[in-house]
Amino acid sequence: MTFEKTLARLEAIATQLDRDDLPLEDALKLFEEGIAKLRQATEVLADAEGKVRTLIEQAEGVFEAKE
């Protein structure tokens, strides 16, 4: 699943969790799925950050973290 699809699923989960009529069991399942999707997205972002740092280092010859 792509980062964008993972993010879209997280947004859908958040929307569903905001519903007042959601049974507790369903809410817990969605919350569990949301945590798993959040971990996936965090890993993808961390990997991308590492790649960006490497590219900056290679391009400039000196490591410098840029935002």
Secondary structure, DSSP 8 states (H G I E B T S, - for coil): --HHHHHHHHHHHHHHHT-TT--HHHHHHHHHHHHHHHHHHHHHHHHHHHHHHHHHHHHHSS-----
